[in-house]
Amino acid sequence: NLNWELDVFGRIRKESSSQKEFYLAAQEDYRGVMVSLAAQLSTAYINLRSAQKQLEVTRENIESQKKVMELTESRFKLGLASQLDAAQAKSLYLQTKASLPRIESTIAQQINLIGVLIGEHSVAIRDSLLKIRPIPTNPRQAANGIPANLIRQRPDVRSAERTIDGLAEAVGASRADWWPKFLVTGFFGYSSENFEQFTNKENMIWQIAPSIKWTIFSGRNLVESKKSAQLQLDEEINSYNQTLLTALQEVDNALVTYNKSLLQISALNDAFQQSQLTLDLAIEQYKNGLASYQTVLSSQISLLNYENSLVEARTASLRYLIELYQALGGGWPVSEF
């Protein structure tokens, strides 16, 4: 059997083009999922290296606090310090040491999360990830302005554009339903009472004939179909405008937050360096009897807090950078900014 429609008014072309646009929109949705997955994986890796850096910082402070504790106990035995000083030094040492299990638990959790995101059992990747690596260095400051074409590379924006194009083609196809359809129909086969002569030429039958199909009594249905297609298009256009505004907001927020985080890192680094100097001076004066242990204790706590704050700020800054890449749709080198 043969049934062929002549696409005189472009209905079939528009329907085909509409489905192609919907297919391309689905591809953009898939790309958006992959960008989100890459962002989650990058964030998990950053969190892992941050936890390992915090573990390293904590261990270094434990060693420093242990030396001060031993110094305080020695001075207490010699009658140069009170028992309160020795007790406070030991308390700070034990308190800092007690934070190690929590950090080690965080490291294990991030390794397990990375395993889930890449589809591997954590045992297969644990040895390589347990090797301590530094937190990735922050790139330079991002540019203040982002070209509009970069915003349009976001998967959700491109998907919305494709969907609008598909719905626009669907509106065109619904309009073409008002016009008649020109068809070519026919059939081909064999007919015979004798099976042995069934395929002989004289037993061949066939027919080809043109026809016209025009549903002139379905005007109400055609009107409602066209109206429905137009409403879907209008709704998607409004959704696209909202998607574009959201994209601009996310990019601007991520851009500002990332650039400000670099300033915070610089300020915290200066504070950390000054805190380290303060502790060194406090310990030296305490050894010479020129300062009380309370000064050393306060300096030790400040140093640990500033160093942890610096690690957290660097980690947060990298998260903001990941958010910026994700807001731009992923796949863009730093030089684009």
C-alpha positions in Angstrom: 0.0 0.0 0.0 1.1 3.5 -0.8 0.1 6.7 0.9 2.1 9.8 0.1 1.1 13.4 1.1 2.4 16.2 -1.0 3.6 18.9 1.4 2.1 21.8 -0.5 1.5 24.2 2.4 4.5 23.1 4.5 2.6 21.3 7.3 4.9 18.2 7.3 8.1 20.3 7.1 6.9 22.4 10.0 6.0 19.4 12.1 9.4 17.8 11.3 11.2 21.0 12.2 9.2 21.3 15.4 10.2 17.9 16.6 13.8 18.5 15.6 13.9 21.6 17.8 12.3 19.6 20.7 15.1 17.0 20.3 17.8 19.7 20.4 16.1 21.2 23.5 16.4 17.7 25.1 20.1 17.6 24.2 20.6 21.0 26.0 18.7 19.6 29.1 21.1 16.7 29.1 24.1 19.1 28.8 22.7 21.0 31.8 22.6 17.8 33.8 26.2 17.1 32.9 27.3 20.7 33.9 25.5 20.2 37.2 27.3 16.9 37.7 30.6 18.4 37.0 29.9 21.2 39.4 29.0 18.8 42.2 32.1 16.7 41.5 34.4 19.8 41.6 32.8 21.0 44.8 33.3 17.6 46.4 36.9 17.6 45.4 37.5 21.1 46.8 35.8 20.1 50.0 38.1 17.0 50.3 41.2 19.1 49.8 39.9 21.7 52.2 39.3 19.1 54.9 42.8 17.6 54.3 44.3 21.1 54.7 42.3 21.6 57.9 43.7 18.3 59.2 47.2 19.4 58.4 46.6 22.8 60.1 45.1 21.1 63.2 48.1 18.7 63.5 50.6 21.5 63.2 48.8 23.4 65.9 48.6 20.3 68.1 52.4 20.0 67.9 52.8 23.7 68.7 50.4 23.5 71.6 52.1 20.4 72.9 55.4 22.3 73.1 53.8 25.1 75.0 52.0 22.7 77.3 55.4 21.0 78.1 56.9 24.4 78.7 54.1 25.4 81.0 54.4 22.1 83.0 58.1 22.6 83.3 57.7 26.1 84.6 55.0 24.9 87.0 57.4 22.3 88.5 60.0 25.0 88.9 57.5 27.2 90.6 57.5 29.8 87.8 54.0 29.2 86.7 50.7 28.4 88.4 48.8 25.1 88.1 46.0 27.0 86.4 48.4 27.9 83.5 49.4 24.2 83.2 45.8 23.1 83.3 44.7 25.6 80.6 47.6 24.7 78.3 46.7 21.0 78.6 43.0 21.7 78.1 43.6 23.6 74.9 45.9 20.8 73.6 43.3 18.1 74.3 40.5 20.3 72.9 42.4 20.8 69.6 43.3 17.1 69.5 39.6 16.1 69.9 38.7 17.9 66.6 40.8 15.4 64.5 38.1 12.6 64.3 35.5 15.1 63.0 37.8 16.2 60.2 38.8 12.7 59.4 35.2 11.8 59.1 34.6 14.7 56.7 37.4 13.4 54.5 35.9 9.9 54.4 32.5 11.3 53.5 33.9 13.4 50.6 35.7 10.5 49.2 32.5 8.4 49.3 30.6 11.3 47.6 33.2 11.5 44.8 32.9 7.7 44.3 29.1 8.0 43.9 29.4 11.0 41.5 31.9 9.2 39.2 30.2 5.8 39.5 33.1 4.1 41.3 33.4 2.2 44.6 35.2 4.4 47.1 37.7 1.6 47.8 39.0 1.9 44.3 39.8 5.6 44.6 40.5 6.0 48.3 44.2 5.4 48.2 44.8 8.0 45.5 42.5 10.6 47.2 43.9 10.1 50.7 47.2 11.4 49.4 47.2 15.0 50.6 47.2 17.5 47.9 47.0 21.3 48.3 43.9 23.3 47.7 43.8 24.5 44.1 45.1 28.0 43.7 42.5 30.7 43.1 42.6 32.2 39.6 42.9 35.9 39.0 40.0 38.2 39.6 37.1 37.7 37.1 36.1 40.6 34.8 33.3 42.8 36.0 31.2 42.4 32.9 30.1 39.2 31.2 29.2 39.3 27.5 25.5 38.6 26.8 26.5 35.8 24.3 28.1 33.9 27.2 24.8 34.0 29.1 23.1 32.5 26.0 25.4 29.5 26.2 23.7 28.3 29.3 21.9 25.0 28.7 18.7 26.1 30.2 18.7 29.3 28.1 19.5 27.3 24.9 16.9 24.7 25.8 14.3 27.4 26.2 15.2 29.0 22.8 14.9 25.6 21.1 11.6 25.0 22.7 10.3 28.4 21.5 11.4 27.6 18.0 9.7 24.2 18.2 6.5 25.6 19.5 6.6 28.4 16.8 6.9 25.7 14.1 4.0 23.8 15.7 1.9 27.0 15.4 2.8 27.2 11.8 1.8 23.5 11.3 -1.6 24.1 13.0 -2.3 26.9 10.6 -1.5 24.7 7.7 -4.3 22.3 8.9 -6.8 24.8 7.5 -5.8 24.0 4.0 -6.5 20.9 2.0 -4.1 17.9 2.0 -3.1 16.5 -1.4 -2.4 12.8 -1.3 -1.2 10.1 -3.7 -2.6 6.7 -2.8 -2.3 3.3 -4.4 -1.5 -0.3 -4.0 0.5 -3.1 -5.7 0.2 -6.9 -5.5 -0.7 -10.2 -7.2 -4.0 -12.0 -7.5 -4.5 -15.5 -8.9 -6.5 -18.7 -8.2 -3.5 -20.8 -9.2 -0.7 -20.5 -6.7 2.0 -21.7 -9.2 1.1 -18.8 -11.5 0.7 -16.3 -8.6 3.7 -14.1 -9.5 3.2 -14.1 -13.3 3.0 -10.7 -14.9 -0.6 -11.1 -16.0 -1.6 -11.6 -12.4 -0.1 -8.3 -11.2 -2.6 -5.7 -10.0 -1.9 -2.1 -9.1 -3.5 1.3 -8.8 -2.2 4.8 -8.2 -4.6 7.7 -7.8 -4.5 11.3 -6.4 -6.9 12.5 -3.7 -7.7 15.6 -1.8 -8.6 15.7 1.9 -10.1 18.8 3.4 -11.7 18.8 6.8 -14.0 21.8 6.2 -16.5 20.8 8.8 -13.9 20.7 11.7 -13.4 24.4 11.9 -14.0 24.6 15.6 -11.4 21.9 16.3 -8.9 23.7 14.1 -9.5 27.0 15.8 -9.0 25.5 19.3 -5.9 23.6 18.2 -4.3 26.8 16.8 -5.3 28.7 19.9 -3.8 26.1 22.2 -0.5 26.0 20.2 -0.3 29.8 20.3 -0.9 29.8 24.1 1.8 27.3 24.6 4.2 29.5 22.6 3.3 32.6 24.6 3.8 30.7 27.8 7.2 29.5 26.8 8.2 33.0 25.7 7.3 34.3 29.2 9.2 31.3 30.7 12.2 32.1 28.5 12.3 35.8 29.7 12.2 34.6 33.3 15.0 32.1 32.6 17.1 34.8 31.1 16.6 37.1 34.1 17.4 34.3 36.5 20.6 33.5 34.5 21.7 37.2 34.6 21.0 37.3 38.4 23.0 34.1 39.0 25.9 35.2 37.0 26.1 38.6 38.6 25.8 37.2 42.1 28.5 34.6 41.5 30.8 37.1 39.9 30.5 39.7 42.7 30.7 37.1 45.4 33.8 35.5 43.9 35.7 38.8 43.4 34.9 39.8 47.0 36.1 36.5 48.3 39.5 37.2 46.9 39.7 40.4 48.9 38.7 38.4 52.0 41.4 35.9 51.4 44.0 38.7 51.1 42.8 40.3 54.4 42.7 37.0 56.3 46.2 36.0 55.0 47.5 39.3 56.5 45.7 38.6 59.8 47.1 35.1 59.9 50.7 36.3 59.3 50.3 38.9 62.1 48.7 36.3 64.4 51.7 34.0 63.8 54.1 36.8 64.7 52.0 37.6 67.8 52.2 34.0 69.1 56.0 33.9 68.5 56.5 37.1 70.5 54.1 36.0 73.2 55.9 32.6 73.7 59.3 34.4 73.8 58.1 36.9 76.4 56.5 34.1 78.4 59.8 32.2 78.5 61.5 35.3 79.8 58.8 36.0 82.4 57.7 39.2 80.7 54.2 38.0 79.8 51.5 35.9 81.4 50.3 32.6 80.0 46.9 34.2 79.2 48.6 36.2 76.4 50.1 32.9 75.0 46.7 31.2 75.3 44.9 33.9 73.5 47.5 34.0 70.8 47.2 30.2 70.3 43.5 30.3 69.9 43.6 33.3 67.6 46.2 31.6 65.4 44.1 28.4 65.0 41.0 30.4 64.3 42.7 32.6 61.7 44.3 29.7 59.9 41.1 27.7 59.8 39.2 30.9 58.6 41.8 31.3 55.8 41.3 27.7 54.7 37.5 28.1 54.8 37.8 31.4 52.8 39.9 29.8 50.1 37.5 26.9 49.9 34.5 29.1 49.7 36.1 31.2 47.0 36.7 28.2 44.8 33.0 27.2 45.4 32.0 30.6 44.2 34.2 30.2 41.1 32.5 26.8 40.4 29.1 28.5 40.8 30.2 31.1 38.3 31.3 28.5 35.7 28.0 26.7 36.3 26.0 30.0 36.0 27.7 30.5 32.6 26.8 27.0 31.4 30.3 25.4 32.0 33.0 24.8 29.5 34.6 28.2 29.6 38.3 28.9 30.4 39.3 31.6 32.8 40.7 33.6 29.9 37.1 34.2 28.7 36.5 36.4 31.8 
